[in-house]
């Protein structure tokens, strides 16, 4: 997968920007606050129609403007791909090759895997961050996973609303059973997908970790569901633990078991990385996991996703930076943003200078 052209109008601090990318490796360089991260964000926006940095869609629109537009033209093994997204405070509209579609139909069309210096939290932070990453990669690989994820979230939201009302107003909740059925159905699908996926992610992440760290350390990622489960009886196990959690749910006013409580534990030399790994080891682990996810997309759909690096190299030693550079040499296209050129591995880049929302190509 390659992005050949990017057009922005009123996206973050950019007015009207039109860039072309003939090369596979592209470097955005400039002072902090100039817009490098915003450029990477706009590329990822073409993939999933939301910011990977969080926040409201409305915040993406340039201050003082009423709308934004992002257009990306690229190519895959299946031909030309053009994604357009128009956003106002009232609505979001998406087109693929001039045909309007929904967000769920967009996901997987232009897969993008973003990495940033904040990714250390994927290793040392809350389980939610690891689940989000796994959900993203699985959604690229399996449209049925993304559909189940959306359905599960809807059922969970409705079920939690009933439980919250019951706790606050001491109400009965006879209507919860219908949401139980949906929660179990779609949640079991998510769990089954994750069980098979985790071992493949661990395998590749371990290989990347060894390649980047080169210190003979043993990295492992393990799926930790919120309740004990056997692959042959996921639905039965989920239903049983949901029944057993009724009293705790009444006490807390929320659903306490299910894939929204899962984790993906990371261990180094058989020790919990959140507690016993150094910052360098944690950063290497998070980078390895993201690169492994990108490779699984390649294995699953036959094309490499576009991979974004936002100040990733500034936080690692030069040896690890060079090893990452060698590891990503096989990727179809990468975009790197940095304020410090000396930290970047030696690749053949097209270089773009970014400052105060303006972009110019070097040379």
PLY file of the C-alpha trace (Angstrom):
ply
format ascii 1.0
element vertex 363
property float x
property float y
property float z
element edge 362
property int vertex1
property int vertex2
end_header
0.00 0.00 0.00
1.35 3.41 -0.99
0.09 6.96 -0.50
1.02 9.04 -3.54
-0.74 12.31 -2.78
-2.15 14.07 0.28
-4.37 17.16 0.18
-5.45 19.02 3.31
-7.82 21.91 3.80
-8.26 23.41 7.27
-6.84 20.33 9.03
-5.30 21.38 12.37
-2.81 24.16 11.52
-2.83 23.61 7.73
-4.78 25.85 5.35
-4.41 24.35 1.87
-1.66 21.78 1.50
-0.98 19.49 -1.47
1.88 16.99 -1.17
3.13 14.15 -3.37
5.16 11.17 -2.18
7.01 9.38 -5.00
9.37 7.68 -2.55
8.70 4.86 -0.08
10.48 6.63 2.81
9.40 10.15 3.73
10.78 12.39 6.47
8.99 15.37 8.01
11.47 17.54 9.89
11.08 20.86 11.65
10.64 22.53 15.03
8.18 21.22 17.57
4.70 22.64 17.11
5.18 23.21 13.38
2.74 20.55 12.21
4.77 17.37 11.69
2.55 15.31 13.99
-0.54 16.82 12.37
0.61 15.56 8.97
0.99 12.04 10.31
-2.39 12.37 12.00
-4.02 13.33 8.70
-2.61 10.22 7.02
-3.98 8.02 9.79
-7.31 9.88 9.54
-7.66 8.57 5.99
-7.47 5.05 7.40
-10.04 5.10 10.21
-11.74 8.54 10.00
-10.73 9.49 13.52
-7.65 10.77 15.29
-5.31 8.24 16.91
-4.37 11.04 19.35
-7.84 11.14 20.90
-10.06 14.17 21.36
-13.11 15.37 19.48
-13.43 15.40 15.71
-14.28 19.09 15.94
-10.80 19.80 17.30
-9.27 18.69 13.99
-10.83 21.66 12.19
-8.49 24.65 11.98
-9.35 27.31 14.51
-11.78 29.83 13.09
-12.97 27.54 10.27
-16.21 25.58 9.94
-15.06 22.49 8.07
-12.08 20.44 6.96
-11.29 18.15 4.08
-8.63 15.44 3.77
-7.93 13.64 0.49
-5.50 10.82 -0.09
-4.70 9.11 -3.37
-2.69 5.92 -3.40
-2.39 2.50 -4.88
-2.70 -1.06 -3.72
-2.33 -4.39 -5.46
-5.99 -4.01 -6.40
-5.56 -0.66 -8.15
-5.95 3.02 -7.45
-7.44 4.12 -4.12
-8.80 7.58 -3.39
-10.18 8.39 0.06
-11.88 11.72 0.81
-13.22 12.83 4.18
-15.18 16.03 4.78
-15.98 17.09 8.32
-18.14 19.84 9.80
-19.40 20.29 13.33
-22.62 18.55 12.23
-21.51 15.65 10.06
-18.72 13.55 8.62
-18.83 12.29 5.04
-16.50 9.72 3.52
-15.91 8.71 -0.09
-13.90 5.84 -1.54
-13.20 6.25 -5.25
-16.07 8.78 -5.38
-18.60 6.42 -3.74
-19.91 7.47 -0.34
-19.50 4.96 2.47
-19.56 4.57 6.25
-16.66 4.43 8.69
-17.10 0.67 9.08
-16.80 0.26 5.31
-13.69 2.46 5.22
-11.68 0.53 7.82
-9.18 -1.77 6.10
-9.24 0.09 2.78
-6.09 2.11 3.51
-4.49 0.44 6.55
-2.14 2.65 8.56
-0.19 1.71 11.70
0.91 4.74 13.76
3.84 4.67 16.20
4.81 7.51 18.52
7.02 8.30 21.49
3.91 7.89 23.66
3.74 4.20 22.73
5.69 3.32 25.85
2.29 3.51 27.56
1.22 0.55 25.42
3.65 -1.48 27.52
3.53 0.16 30.94
0.04 1.70 30.80
-3.56 0.54 31.11
-4.92 -2.57 29.33
-7.20 -0.30 27.29
-4.21 0.85 25.22
-3.20 -2.69 24.33
-6.79 -3.64 23.50
-7.12 -0.63 21.19
-4.05 -1.67 19.24
-5.18 -5.29 18.92
-8.67 -4.13 17.90
-7.18 -1.92 15.19
-5.05 -4.66 13.64
-7.80 -7.28 13.81
-10.25 -4.81 12.26
-7.87 -4.35 9.32
-7.59 -8.12 8.95
-11.19 -9.17 9.56
-14.18 -6.99 8.66
-16.30 -9.41 10.70
-14.20 -8.58 13.77
-14.84 -4.86 13.38
-18.56 -5.51 12.93
-18.62 -7.64 16.09
-16.64 -4.97 17.96
-19.14 -2.24 17.08
-22.08 -4.48 18.02
-20.44 -5.44 21.30
-19.80 -1.80 22.20
-23.44 -0.92 21.52
-24.69 -3.80 23.67
-22.22 -2.93 26.44
-23.27 0.72 26.42
-26.96 -0.17 26.69
-26.34 -2.77 29.36
-24.21 -0.40 31.44
-26.90 2.27 31.19
-29.45 -0.16 32.64
-27.07 -1.18 35.44
-26.20 2.42 36.26
-29.87 3.42 36.42
-30.62 0.41 38.60
-27.89 1.43 41.03
-28.75 5.13 41.17
-32.53 4.87 41.18
-32.86 1.41 42.73
-34.77 0.25 39.65
-35.40 -3.28 38.45
-33.84 -4.24 35.14
-35.93 -6.92 33.46
-34.81 -5.66 30.03
-31.18 -6.59 30.61
-31.55 -10.17 29.34
-31.84 -9.13 25.69
-28.59 -7.20 26.01
-27.01 -10.18 27.78
-27.64 -12.30 24.70
-26.02 -9.76 22.38
-23.12 -9.17 24.75
-22.41 -12.91 24.89
-22.79 -13.43 21.15
-20.54 -10.60 19.98
-18.19 -10.75 22.95
-17.53 -14.43 22.30
-16.62 -13.61 18.70
-14.08 -11.04 19.90
-12.57 -13.44 22.41
-12.24 -16.23 19.84
-10.50 -13.90 17.37
-8.15 -12.60 20.06
-7.19 -16.06 21.27
-5.87 -17.05 17.86
-4.35 -13.65 17.12
-2.32 -13.24 20.31
0.04 -16.13 19.63
0.84 -14.82 16.14
1.39 -11.30 17.46
3.66 -12.65 20.19
5.67 -14.69 17.68
6.43 -11.74 15.44
6.86 -9.21 18.25
9.43 -11.52 19.84
11.35 -11.64 16.56
11.31 -7.85 16.21
12.34 -7.41 19.84
15.34 -9.69 19.36
16.30 -7.90 16.13
16.06 -4.42 17.70
17.50 -5.12 21.16
20.08 -7.73 20.10
20.70 -8.67 23.72
19.37 -12.22 23.84
16.32 -11.27 25.91
13.13 -13.32 25.72
9.97 -11.29 24.97
6.48 -12.77 25.14
2.95 -11.40 24.75
0.04 -13.35 26.25
-3.70 -12.91 25.94
-5.34 -12.55 29.37
-9.15 -12.67 29.11
-11.21 -11.25 31.96
-12.38 -14.74 32.93
-11.04 -18.30 32.44
-12.13 -19.58 29.06
-11.64 -22.61 26.84
-11.62 -22.11 23.07
-14.25 -24.82 22.63
-16.75 -23.22 25.02
-16.33 -19.44 24.85
-20.05 -18.60 24.83
-20.86 -20.98 27.68
-17.97 -19.62 29.77
-18.98 -16.02 29.12
-22.63 -16.69 29.98
-21.64 -18.50 33.17
-19.33 -15.73 34.41
-21.87 -13.08 33.49
-24.42 -14.83 35.71
-21.93 -15.16 38.55
-21.09 -11.46 38.41
-24.67 -10.22 38.98
-24.14 -9.11 42.58
-20.91 -7.29 41.75
-22.59 -5.60 38.78
-25.39 -4.32 41.01
-22.81 -2.98 43.43
-20.71 -1.20 40.79
-23.42 -0.32 38.28
-21.44 -1.66 35.32
-20.54 -4.82 33.40
-17.50 -6.33 35.09
-16.61 -9.26 32.79
-16.14 -9.43 29.04
-13.60 -8.59 26.35
-13.73 -4.90 27.33
-11.79 -6.01 30.44
-9.21 -8.18 28.65
-5.48 -7.58 28.67
-2.43 -8.58 26.63
0.38 -9.09 29.12
3.99 -8.53 28.08
6.84 -10.33 29.77
10.60 -10.05 29.35
12.70 -12.95 30.57
9.48 -14.18 32.23
9.01 -10.96 34.25
6.15 -8.47 34.02
7.42 -5.62 31.82
5.24 -3.03 33.54
7.12 -3.57 36.80
10.57 -4.89 36.00
11.61 -3.58 32.55
13.68 -0.45 31.97
12.30 2.43 29.91
14.46 1.39 26.96
13.14 -2.16 27.17
9.55 -0.91 27.41
10.00 1.33 24.37
11.56 -1.52 22.43
8.64 -3.78 23.37
5.98 -1.29 22.28
7.76 -0.66 18.99
8.17 -4.39 18.41
4.48 -5.00 19.03
3.44 -2.28 16.59
5.81 -3.55 13.88
4.55 -7.08 14.45
1.01 -5.84 13.96
2.02 -4.22 10.67
3.57 -7.48 9.50
0.45 -9.43 10.45
-1.57 -7.09 8.24
0.86 -7.92 5.44
0.54 -11.65 6.11
-3.24 -11.45 6.29
-4.14 -9.23 3.34
-1.01 -9.48 1.21
-0.04 -5.80 1.46
2.00 -3.78 3.92
0.15 -1.04 5.76
1.55 2.47 5.71
3.59 2.92 8.90
4.01 6.24 10.73
6.81 7.10 13.19
6.30 10.19 15.33
9.48 11.00 17.29
9.98 7.29 17.97
13.73 7.38 17.33
14.41 10.35 19.62
13.80 8.16 22.67
16.05 5.22 21.69
19.81 4.78 21.49
21.47 5.03 18.09
22.10 1.28 17.80
18.43 0.44 18.28
17.44 3.19 15.86
19.64 1.70 13.15
18.26 -1.79 13.80
14.71 -0.47 13.48
15.76 1.15 10.21
16.92 -2.23 8.92
13.76 -3.93 10.18
11.45 -1.52 8.33
13.41 -1.55 5.08
10.98 -4.18 3.74
7.89 -2.02 4.38
6.15 -0.51 1.35
6.01 3.02 2.75
6.96 4.81 5.94
6.53 8.39 7.17
8.80 9.67 9.93
8.45 12.93 11.87
11.30 14.34 13.95
12.82 17.54 15.26
16.23 15.85 15.55
17.72 14.59 12.30
20.67 12.98 14.06
18.38 10.34 15.61
17.02 9.04 12.30
18.33 5.77 10.82
20.11 5.90 7.47
17.42 5.41 4.84
16.89 7.00 1.42
14.33 9.67 2.34
12.37 12.33 0.60
12.71 15.15 3.11
10.01 17.71 3.86
10.53 20.77 6.07
7.48 21.61 8.18
7.08 24.88 10.05
4.02 26.87 11.16
1.66 24.86 8.98
3.77 25.23 5.82
5.54 22.35 4.05
8.33 22.45 1.49
10.32 19.63 -0.01
14.10 19.69 0.36
16.23 19.89 -2.72
0 1
1 2
2 3
3 4
4 5
5 6
6 7
7 8
8 9
9 10
10 11
11 12
12 13
13 14
14 15
15 16
16 17
17 18
18 19
19 20
20 21
21 22
22 23
23 24
24 25
25 26
26 27
27 28
28 29
29 30
30 31
31 32
32 33
33 34
34 35
35 36
36 37
37 38
38 39
39 40
40 41
41 42
42 43
43 44
44 45
45 46
46 47
47 48
48 49
49 50
50 51
51 52
52 53
53 54
54 55
55 56
56 57
57 58
58 59
59 60
60 61
61 62
62 63
63 64
64 65
65 66
66 67
67 68
68 69
69 70
70 71
71 72
72 73
73 74
74 75
75 76
76 77
77 78
78 79
79 80
80 81
81 82
82 83
83 84
84 85
85 86
86 87
87 88
88 89
89 90
90 91
91 92
92 93
93 94
94 95
95 96
96 97
97 98
98 99
99 100
100 101
101 102
102 103
103 104
104 105
105 106
106 107
107 108
108 109
109 110
110 111
111 112
112 113
113 114
114 115
115 116
116 117
117 118
118 119
119 120
120 121
121 122
122 123
123 124
124 125
125 126
126 127
127 128
128 129
129 130
130 131
131 132
132 133
133 134
134 135
135 136
136 137
137 138
138 139
139 140
140 141
141 142
142 143
143 144
144 145
145 146
146 147
147 148
148 149
149 150
150 151
151 152
152 153
153 154
154 155
155 156
156 157
157 158
158 159
159 160
160 161
161 162
162 163
163 164
164 165
165 166
166 167
167 168
168 169
169 170
170 171
171 172
172 173
173 174
174 175
175 176
176 177
177 178
178 179
179 180
180 181
181 182
182 183
183 184
184 185
185 186
186 187
187 188
188 189
189 190
190 191
191 192
192 193
193 194
194 195
195 196
196 197
197 198
198 199
199 200
200 201
201 202
202 203
203 204
204 205
205 206
206 207
207 208
208 209
209 210
210 211
211 212
212 213
213 214
214 215
215 216
216 217
217 218
218 219
219 220
220 221
221 222
222 223
223 224
224 225
225 226
226 227
227 228
228 229
229 230
230 231
231 232
232 233
233 234
234 235
235 236
236 237
237 238
238 239
239 240
240 241
241 242
242 243
243 244
244 245
245 246
246 247
247 248
248 249
249 250
250 251
251 252
252 253
253 254
254 255
255 256
256 257
257 258
258 259
259 260
260 261
261 262
262 263
263 264
264 265
265 266
266 267
267 268
268 269
269 270
270 271
271 272
272 273
273 274
274 275
275 276
276 277
277 278
278 279
279 280
280 281
281 282
282 283
283 284
284 285
285 286
286 287
287 288
288 289
289 290
290 291
291 292
292 293
293 294
294 295
295 296
296 297
297 298
298 299
299 300
300 301
301 302
302 303
303 304
304 305
305 306
306 307
307 308
308 309
309 310
310 311
311 312
312 313
313 314
314 315
315 316
316 317
317 318
318 319
319 320
320 321
321 322
322 323
323 324
324 325
325 326
326 327
327 328
328 329
329 330
330 331
331 332
332 333
333 334
334 335
335 336
336 337
337 338
338 339
339 340
340 341
341 342
342 343
343 344
344 345
345 346
346 347
347 348
348 349
349 350
350 351
351 352
352 353
353 354
354 355
355 356
356 357
357 358
358 359
359 360
360 361
361 362
